[in-house]
Amino acid sequence: MIRRKEQMRTSEKPNLRGGEGVIHAYDLLENPEMREKLKLCSILTIEPGCSIGEHPHGPDAEFYYLLEGELEITDNGEKTTFHPGDAMFTACGETHSARNNTQKDAKLLAIVIA
């Protein structure tokens, strides 16, 4: 299956997982294209001051890869700075969150595995 750029849509996710502001999602794939293998496959734009609230993963899992900008990431309660090229995997009841404390947008590839 191939999905062309012109077929991709954007959506807004206010207060995602209890976070602040609106996260803009550029959906690379949508259901049923993911055939119940993935729940999410999007590039998320996190504007300055916006966040994804802390949340657990299990039995699903989530992969993050930072494309642009900088984020403060919480990984099981530990805060760290996420830079372009950094990757993260959260599963088995682990928790994570993301916050943009900078003055520039951050772009994050997010894939939730079913």
Sequence and secondary structure as in RCSB ss.txt:
>XXXX:A:sequence
MIRRKEQMRTSEKPNLRGGEGVIHAYDLLENPEMREKLKLCSILTIEPGCSIGEHPHGPDAEFYYLLEGELEITD
NGEKTTFHPGDAMFTACGETHSARNNTQKDAKLLAIVIA
>XXXX:A:secstr
    GGG EEEEEETGGG SSEEEEEESS TTTTTTTEEEEEEEEE TT EEEEEEESSSEEEEEEEES EEEEE
TTEEEEE TT EEEE TTEEEEEE  SSS EEEEEEEE 
